[in-house]
Amino acid sequence: MSKRSTENLSMSERAELSSQVKGLRQRLGMTQQELADAAGVTRQSIGNIETTGKVPQSKTLIPVLEVLGIKPRAASFTAETSRWVAIVGGIMDSLPDDRKAAAGQAAVTAVTNELVAASNVGGEREHVESRHQADYDLVSHPFTEETGELMDE
């Protein structure tokens, strides 16, 4: 599979990445102007990314993301990983919108736990497996899209 250039990120990829800019900037304690100066774009561009919902062009977004510590790259997966991504993606698409964030978080946690378990020999496996059930249980509870926190029912 050939790798796409980051200059060719799809609109949906750019939209997802740009939705993270404000939170990352704030966590780093940067102002819009500081981020703009470091990325070589205008402060107005940063404001537009953070507030208008308009999807920026890659040539504007990529330098901003790099300053924030994100290096976007086109996905390049093995055939088996691509198959699992398609399966999980299909399942995610069938969920109601208000359940997708929780399910996505549980899936990422489960896969990360498998990575940790694969890198540890012995006793860590049981602890990781016990956390899987808790992760899957999270899917049955509503989360807020913005914070990932459990909502009161």
N, CA, C and O of each residue as an XYZ file, in Angstrom:
612
protein
N       0.853     -1.182      0.000
C       0.000      0.000      0.000
C       0.893      1.238      0.000
O       1.795      1.350      0.831
N       0.657      2.142     -0.898
C       1.485      3.347     -0.937
C       0.973      4.362      0.069
O      -0.223      4.447      0.346
N       1.898      5.118      0.601
C       1.525      6.122      1.605
C       1.115      7.413      0.917
O       1.775      7.879     -0.012
N       0.025      7.975      1.386
C      -0.403      9.277      0.883
C       0.387     10.351      1.590
O       0.809     10.170      2.732
N       0.585     11.452      0.929
C       1.225     12.602      1.554
C       0.247     13.228      2.541
O      -0.967     13.179      2.342
N       0.782     13.816      3.602
C      -0.099     14.505      4.547
C      -0.777     15.696      3.890
O      -1.783     16.198      4.391
N      -0.234     16.141      2.784
C      -0.871     17.256      2.070
C      -2.217     16.835      1.482
O      -3.030     17.685      1.119
N      -2.452     15.538      1.389
C      -3.682     15.041      0.785
C      -4.650     14.466      1.811
O      -5.412     13.553      1.493
N      -4.633     14.982      3.026
C      -5.590     14.526      4.027
C      -6.998     14.815      3.527
O      -7.254     15.867      2.942
N      -7.897     13.887      3.757
C      -9.276     14.077      3.322
C      -9.939     15.180      4.145
O      -9.424     15.595      5.183
N     -11.074     15.638      3.668
C     -11.811     16.669      4.396
C     -12.219     16.151      5.770
O     -12.135     16.885      6.754
N     -12.659     14.903      5.851
C     -13.075     14.369      7.155
C     -11.877     14.228      8.095
O     -12.014     14.461      9.296
N     -10.714     13.855      7.576
C      -9.512     13.782      8.414
C      -9.128     15.169      8.918
O      -8.790     15.336     10.090
N      -9.180     16.164      8.030
C      -8.847     17.534      8.439
C      -9.853     18.050      9.450
O      -9.481     18.738     10.401
N     -11.133     17.722      9.255
C     -12.175     18.174     10.190
C     -11.936     17.580     11.574
O     -12.024     18.289     12.577
N     -11.637     16.290     11.635
C     -11.388     15.634     12.925
C     -10.166     16.232     13.603
O     -10.208     16.533     14.795
N      -9.094     16.406     12.870
C      -7.867     16.968     13.448
C      -8.062     18.417     13.890
O      -7.589     18.814     14.955
N      -8.754     19.197     13.077
C      -8.932     20.607     13.434
C      -9.819     20.771     14.658
O      -9.702     21.764     15.376
N     -10.707     19.807     14.907
C     -11.582     19.901     16.081
C     -10.798     19.769     17.386
O     -11.324     20.073     18.456
N      -9.567     19.325     17.306
C      -8.749     19.132     18.500
C      -7.829     20.317     18.804
O      -7.199     20.351     19.860
N      -7.747     21.273     17.901
C      -6.774     22.360     18.026
C      -6.979     23.188     19.293
O      -6.027     23.400     20.043
N      -8.181     23.653     19.544
C      -8.408     24.542     20.687
C      -8.030     23.882     22.008
O      -7.331     24.478     22.827
N      -8.494     22.651     22.213
C      -8.188     21.962     23.464
C      -6.699     21.729     23.652
O      -6.174     21.902     24.752
N      -6.017     21.337     22.585
C      -4.574     21.123     22.679
C      -3.842     22.432     22.961
O      -2.935     22.481     23.792
N      -4.241     23.480     22.268
C      -3.604     24.794     22.475
C      -3.772     25.229     23.921
O      -2.820     25.681     24.556
N      -4.986     25.093     24.438
C      -5.250     25.511     25.812
C      -4.469     24.669     26.816
O      -3.948     25.202     27.796
N      -4.382     23.363     26.584
C      -3.612     22.508     27.487
C      -2.137     22.873     27.501
O      -1.458     22.706     28.514
N      -1.647     23.370     26.378
C      -0.252     23.793     26.306
C      -0.049     25.211     26.843
O       1.084     25.682     26.942
N      -1.145     25.892     27.189
C      -1.060     27.239     27.739
C      -0.670     28.288     26.710
O      -0.076     29.311     27.054
N      -0.999     28.039     25.455
C      -0.652     28.979     24.390
C      -1.849     29.856     24.057
O      -3.000     29.436     24.171
N      -1.555     31.081     23.645
C      -2.595     31.941     23.105
C      -2.744     31.621     21.624
O      -1.893     30.957     21.033
N      -3.830     32.099     21.034
C      -4.006     31.927     19.592
C      -2.849     32.587     18.841
O      -2.351     32.032     17.861
N      -2.421     33.761     19.292
C      -1.337     34.477     18.607
C      -0.020     33.709     18.698
O       0.724     33.632     17.721
N       0.266     33.141     19.869
C       1.497     32.365     20.032
C       1.503     31.145     19.104
O       2.515     30.835     18.476
N       0.376     30.471     19.030
C       0.276     29.320     18.140
C       0.416     29.749     16.688
O       1.124     29.108     15.912
N      -0.253     30.828     16.324
C      -0.170     31.329     14.951
C       1.265     31.680     14.581
O       1.737     31.315     13.505
N       1.960     32.386     15.465
C       3.353     32.771     15.193
C       4.243     31.545     15.025
O       5.065     31.487     14.111
N       4.076     30.571     15.907
C       4.912     29.369     15.853
C       4.635     28.537     14.598
O       5.535     27.885     14.069
N       3.378     28.564     14.122
C       2.993     27.770     12.956
C       3.155     28.523     11.644
O       3.071     27.929     10.569
N       3.384     29.821     11.728
C       3.529     30.612     10.504
C       2.217     30.877      9.789
O       2.171     30.976      8.563
N       1.142     30.992     10.576
C      -0.167     31.335     10.024
C      -0.690     32.563     10.767
O      -0.061     33.027     11.718
N      -1.825     33.083     10.343
C      -2.372     34.257     11.011
C      -3.177     33.857     12.243
O      -3.646     32.723     12.346
N      -3.334     34.793     13.173
C      -4.160     34.557     14.340
C      -5.598     34.321     13.902
O      -6.317     33.536     14.520
N      -6.015     34.990     12.850
C      -7.368     34.806     12.324
C      -7.567     33.359     11.840
O      -8.650     32.795     12.001
N      -6.535     32.769     11.257
C      -6.634     31.360     10.833
C      -6.874     30.452     12.033
O      -7.690     29.533     11.970
N      -6.163     30.711     13.120
C      -6.352     29.897     14.339
C      -7.770     30.096     14.856
O      -8.449     29.128     15.199
N      -8.220     31.341     14.914
C      -9.587     31.621     15.363
C     -10.621     30.915     14.502
O     -11.596     30.368     15.019
N     -10.412     30.926     13.189
C     -11.344     30.238     12.283
C     -11.346     28.732     12.519
O     -12.406     28.107     12.529
N     -10.175     28.153     12.707
C     -10.089     26.711     12.971
C     -10.851     26.371     14.241
O     -11.575     25.377     14.286
N     -10.692     27.192     15.272
C     -11.276     26.889     16.574
C     -12.762     27.186     16.686
O     -13.453     26.547     17.479
N     -13.272     28.137     15.916
C     -14.648     28.570     16.179
C     -15.636     28.452     15.028
O     -16.838     28.365     15.279
N     -15.188     28.446     13.788
C     -16.163     28.517     12.688
C     -16.686     27.173     12.233
O     -17.763     27.095     11.641
N     -15.938     26.108     12.501
C     -16.353     24.811     12.002
C     -15.979     24.593     10.545
O     -16.214     23.517      9.997
N     -15.392     25.615      9.911
C     -14.921     25.450      8.535
C     -13.660     24.590      8.563
O     -12.820     24.738      9.451
N     -13.537     23.708      7.603
C     -12.396     22.796      7.557
C     -11.237     23.481      6.838
O     -11.360     23.862      5.674
N     -10.106     23.637      7.538
C      -8.961     24.321      6.929
C      -8.262     23.447      5.886
O      -8.375     22.222      5.907
N      -7.547     24.095      4.984
C      -6.722     23.387      4.021
C      -5.542     22.753      4.757
O      -5.131     23.232      5.814
N      -5.011     21.693      4.199
C      -3.872     20.998      4.809
C      -2.684     21.932      5.005
O      -1.994     21.847      6.022
N      -2.437     22.820      4.047
C      -1.266     23.701      4.146
C      -1.362     24.649      5.339
O      -0.338     25.143      5.811
N      -2.555     24.909      5.830
C      -2.748     25.714      7.038
C      -2.756     24.828      8.277
O      -2.124     25.160      9.280
N      -3.456     23.720      8.216
C      -3.659     22.870      9.386
C      -2.405     22.128      9.827
O      -2.124     22.057     11.024
N      -1.655     21.580      8.897
C      -0.515     20.725      9.264
C       0.526     21.467     10.099
O       0.973     20.917     11.105
N       0.941     22.697      9.736
C       1.907     23.382     10.603
C       1.358     23.668     12.009
O       2.108     23.648     12.985
N       0.066     23.929     12.105
C      -0.563     24.170     13.404
C      -0.502     22.897     14.248
O      -0.130     22.936     15.421
N      -0.868     21.784     13.646
C      -0.832     20.503     14.364
C       0.582     20.146     14.793
O       0.787     19.645     15.898
N       1.552     20.397     13.936
C       2.937     20.062     14.275
C       3.419     20.865     15.478
O       4.129     20.332     16.331
N       3.043     22.139     15.557
C       3.400     22.947     16.725
C       2.767     22.362     17.986
O       3.351     22.417     19.068
N       1.576     21.807     17.834
C       0.860     21.215     18.973
C       1.329     19.794     19.291
O       0.823     19.160     20.218
N       2.290     19.301     18.522
C       2.849     17.986     18.796
C       2.189     16.842     18.065
O       2.444     15.681     18.387
N       1.343     17.135     17.089
C       0.677     16.095     16.307
C       1.287     16.082     14.918
O       1.353     17.108     14.243
N       1.727     14.912     14.506
C       2.293     14.761     13.176
C       1.373     13.848     12.375
O       1.537     12.628     12.371
N       0.400     14.460     11.695
C      -0.554     13.633     10.948
C       0.149     12.910      9.809
O       1.049     13.446      9.163
N      -0.281     11.696      9.587
C       0.237     10.933      8.454
C      -0.887     10.070      7.925
O      -1.819      9.709      8.643
N      -0.775      9.759      6.683
C      -1.773      8.888      6.084
C      -1.636      7.499      6.686
O      -0.527      7.028      6.938
N      -2.753      6.856      6.913
C      -2.738      5.528      7.504
C      -2.205      4.504      6.510
O      -2.534      4.529      5.324
N      -1.394      3.626      7.012
C      -0.868      2.519      6.216
C      -0.901      1.287      7.113
O      -0.086      1.158      8.027
N      -1.848      0.377      6.850
C      -2.067     -0.764      7.719
C      -1.746     -2.069      6.997
O      -1.737     -2.136      5.768
N      -1.484     -3.099      7.791
C      -1.383     -4.443      7.229
C      -2.775     -4.863      6.777
O      -3.768     -4.238      7.149
N      -2.847     -5.918      5.978
C      -4.143     -6.403      5.496
C      -5.042     -6.817      6.666
O      -6.239     -6.531      6.663
N      -4.462     -7.490      7.665
C      -5.271     -7.930      8.808
C      -5.794     -6.737      9.606
O      -6.957     -6.717     10.007
N      -4.935     -5.745      9.834
C      -5.379     -4.555     10.566
C      -6.466     -3.833      9.782
O      -7.446     -3.372     10.367
N      -6.307     -3.728      8.468
C      -7.326     -3.073      7.637
C      -8.668     -3.788      7.749
O      -9.717     -3.146      7.787
N      -8.630     -5.125      7.801
C      -9.861     -5.901      7.942
C     -10.540     -5.577      9.263
O     -11.755     -5.379      9.296
N      -9.774     -5.520     10.364
C     -10.350     -5.216     11.676
C     -10.854     -3.787     11.747
O     -11.885     -3.523     12.365
N     -10.146     -2.871     11.127
C     -10.607     -1.476     11.110
C     -11.951     -1.396     10.393
O     -12.849     -0.677     10.833
N     -12.094     -2.127      9.294
C     -13.363     -2.129      8.563
C     -14.479     -2.734      9.401
O     -15.597     -2.217      9.409
N     -14.190     -3.823     10.106
C     -15.208     -4.475     10.944
C     -15.644     -3.545     12.070
O     -16.837     -3.317     12.274
N     -14.661     -3.009     12.801
C     -14.991     -2.120     13.921
C     -15.691     -0.861     13.406
O     -16.636     -0.370     14.024
N     -15.219     -0.344     12.268
C     -15.865      0.835     11.683
C     -17.313      0.578     11.335
O     -18.170      1.432     11.562
N     -17.598     -0.591     10.784
C     -18.981     -0.944     10.461
C     -19.853     -1.015     11.694
O     -20.996     -0.557     11.696
N     -19.297     -1.597     12.742
C     -20.041     -1.679     14.007
C     -20.279     -0.279     14.561
O     -21.387      0.044     14.988
N     -19.244      0.547     14.554
C     -19.379      1.923     15.067
C     -20.445      2.689     14.282
O     -21.243      3.421     14.869
N     -20.459      2.522     12.964
C     -21.444      3.228     12.148
C     -22.871      2.799     12.453
O     -23.807      3.564     12.221
N     -23.052      1.586     12.972
C     -24.404      1.121     13.274
C     -24.901      1.600     14.642
O     -26.084      1.459     14.951
N     -24.015      2.160     15.456
C     -24.407      2.660     16.773
C     -25.120      4.002     16.660
O     -24.878      4.763     15.723
N     -25.991      4.287     17.608
C     -26.561      5.640     17.667
C     -25.432      6.642     17.930
O     -24.460      6.319     18.613
N     -25.561      7.832     17.397
C     -24.504      8.840     17.525
C     -24.109      9.100     18.969
O     -22.934      9.327     19.258
N     -25.076      9.069     19.879
C     -24.755      9.379     21.270
C     -23.991      8.261     21.972
O     -23.578      8.441     23.117
N     -23.788      7.118     21.329
C     -23.047      6.006     21.920
C     -21.674      5.799     21.279
O     -20.865      5.026     21.792
N     -21.405      6.477     20.167
C     -20.169      6.241     19.423
C     -18.913      6.623     20.202
O     -17.926      5.889     20.164
N     -18.928      7.735     20.895
C     -17.733      8.170     21.632
C     -17.355      7.149     22.705
O     -16.182      6.805     22.852
N     -18.326      6.676     23.436
C     -18.056      5.700     24.495
C     -17.537      4.395     23.904
O     -16.593      3.806     24.429
N     -18.148      3.945     22.818
C     -17.706      2.707     22.180
C     -16.300      2.866     21.623
O     -15.477      1.958     21.742
N     -16.022      4.010     21.018
C     -14.683      4.256     20.496
C     -13.643      4.265     21.602
O     -12.559      3.704     21.443
N     -13.966      4.896     22.715
C     -13.045      4.920     23.849
C     -12.804      3.513     24.387
O     -11.669      3.159     24.708
N     -13.847      2.722     24.486
C     -13.703      1.352     24.980
C     -12.853      0.517     24.023
O     -12.028     -0.281     24.465
N     -13.049      0.695     22.715
C     -12.266     -0.056     21.733
C     -10.789      0.318     21.811
O      -9.923     -0.556     21.790
N     -10.506      1.604     21.901
C      -9.112      2.044     21.999
C      -8.476      1.512     23.275
O      -7.334      1.053     23.257
N      -9.195      1.569     24.362
C      -8.669      1.061     25.632
C      -8.402     -0.435     25.550
O      -7.367     -0.909     26.019
N      -9.333     -1.182     24.956
C      -9.153     -2.629     24.843
C      -7.931     -2.971     23.999
O      -7.157     -3.854     24.368
N      -7.750     -2.296     22.887
C      -6.590     -2.569     22.029
C      -5.303     -2.146     22.721
O      -4.293     -2.843     22.622
N      -5.322     -1.023     23.417
C      -4.141     -0.582     24.159
C      -3.789     -1.582     25.249
O      -2.613     -1.869     25.472
N      -4.792     -2.113     25.924
C      -4.547     -3.126     26.949
C      -3.905     -4.374     26.348
O      -3.030     -4.979     26.967
N      -4.333     -4.759     25.151
C      -3.716     -5.908     24.480
C      -2.252     -5.626     24.168
O      -1.407     -6.513     24.286
N      -1.956     -4.409     23.776
C      -0.570     -4.035     23.496
C       0.268     -4.126     24.766
O       1.387     -4.638     24.743
N      -0.273     -3.631     25.867
C       0.429     -3.709     27.151
C       0.617     -5.166     27.558
O       1.697     -5.563     27.995
N      -0.437     -5.956     27.411
C      -0.362     -7.366     27.787
C       0.667     -8.105     26.933
O       1.388     -8.963     27.443
N       0.743     -7.790     25.666
C       1.699     -8.452     24.774
C       3.135     -8.094     25.130
O       4.052     -8.876     24.879
N       3.332     -6.927     25.709
C       4.687     -6.505     26.045
C       5.115     -6.954     27.439
O       6.287     -6.825     27.795
N       4.176     -7.483     28.237
C       4.476     -7.983     29.581
C       4.385     -9.501     29.603
O       3.536    -10.097     28.940
N       5.244    -10.094     30.349
C       5.221    -11.549     30.504
C       4.679    -11.848     31.894
O       5.112    -11.248     32.877
N       3.736    -12.774     31.973
C       3.289    -13.239     33.280
C       2.077    -12.526     33.814
O       1.095    -12.333     33.097
N       2.139    -12.124     35.096
C       1.015    -11.691     35.908
C       0.212    -10.518     35.419
O      -0.929    -10.353     35.850
N       0.732     -9.710     34.562
C       0.002     -8.521     34.113
C      -1.250     -8.896     33.316
O      -2.213     -8.129     33.302
N      -1.259    -10.041     32.660
C      -2.357    -10.434     31.780
C      -3.704    -10.457     32.499
O      -4.687     -9.940     31.967
N      -3.773    -11.041     33.689
C      -5.042    -11.123     34.407
C      -5.585     -9.741     34.718
O      -6.784     -9.498     34.580
N      -4.709     -8.828     35.141
C      -5.139     -7.472     35.453
C      -5.708     -6.792     34.213
O      -6.743     -6.130     34.285
N      -5.043     -6.953     33.093
C      -5.496     -6.345     31.843
C      -6.847     -6.912     31.439
O      -7.741     -6.156     31.057
N      -7.016     -8.258     31.517
C      -8.285     -8.857     31.124
C      -9.428     -8.407     32.020
O     -10.550     -8.241     31.541
N      -9.175     -8.205     33.300
C     -10.244     -7.747     34.181
C     -10.672     -6.332     33.828
O     -11.823     -5.955     34.048
N      -9.758     -5.556     33.285
C     -10.116     -4.199     32.869
C     -10.923     -4.203     31.584
O     -11.678     -3.262     31.338
N     -10.787     -5.247     30.744
C     -11.558     -5.298     29.499
C     -13.054     -5.230     29.779
O     -13.771     -4.472     29.125
N     -13.530     -6.010     30.736
C     -14.957     -6.014     31.018
C     -15.421     -4.634     31.452
O     -16.490     -4.179     31.046
N     -14.627     -3.969     32.271
C     -14.989     -2.612     32.695
C     -15.036     -1.672     31.501
O     -15.908     -0.806     31.427
N     -14.105     -1.836     30.564
C     -14.100     -0.995     29.365
C     -15.355     -1.217     28.535
O     -15.973     -0.258     28.073
N     -15.733     -2.472     28.344
C     -16.928     -2.767     27.573
C     -18.180     -2.281     28.293
O     -19.139     -1.845     27.656
N     -18.168     -2.356     29.623
C     -19.302     -1.860     30.399
C     -19.512     -0.372     30.193
O     -20.641      0.112     30.269
N     -18.426      0.365     29.930
C     -18.544      1.805     29.721
C     -19.425      2.135     28.520
O     -20.073      3.181     28.490
N     -19.448      1.249     27.536
C     -20.227      1.491     26.326
C     -21.707      1.637     26.643
O     -22.429      2.320     25.917
N     -22.160      1.017     27.697
C     -23.579      1.059     28.022
C     -23.982      2.325     28.775
O     -25.150      2.487     29.126
N     -23.036      3.216     29.026
C     -23.338      4.452     29.732
C     -23.117      5.645     28.815
O     -22.141      5.682     28.066
N     -24.021      6.625     28.869
C     -23.854      7.792     28.002
C     -22.677      8.667     28.460
O     -22.493      8.900     29.655
N     -21.898      9.137     27.507
C     -20.795     10.053     27.755
C     -21.105     11.367     27.054
O     -21.882     11.404     26.100
N     -20.500     12.430     27.529
C     -20.598     13.671     26.779
C     -19.579     13.595     25.666
O     -18.490     13.058     25.870
N     -19.893     14.109     24.512
C     -18.989     14.093     23.371
C     -17.736     14.912     23.648
O     -16.646     14.534     23.217
N     -17.872     16.017     24.354
C     -16.753     16.925     24.524
C     -15.746     16.445     25.538
O     -14.544     16.570     25.306
N     -16.195     15.893     26.670
C     -15.266     15.574     27.746
C     -15.027     14.096     27.940
O     -14.034     13.715     28.560
N     -15.906     13.246     27.429
C     -15.769     11.824     27.667
C     -16.185     11.424     29.073
O     -16.000     10.271     29.462
N     -16.745     12.354     29.845
C     -17.170     12.071     31.214
C     -18.549     11.421     31.202
O     -19.372     11.698     30.330
N     -18.788     10.557     32.181
C     -20.099      9.962     32.333
C     -21.135     11.036     32.649
O     -20.890     11.931     33.459
N     -22.273     10.939     32.014
C     -23.362     11.882     32.288
C     -24.246     11.269     33.364
O     -24.398     10.049     33.433
N     -24.831     12.124     34.208
C     -25.800     11.644     35.194
C     -27.060     11.216     34.461
O     -27.524     11.895     33.546
N     -27.598     10.094     34.872
C     -28.819      9.624     34.191
C     -30.044      9.980     34.975
O     -31.158      9.665     34.557
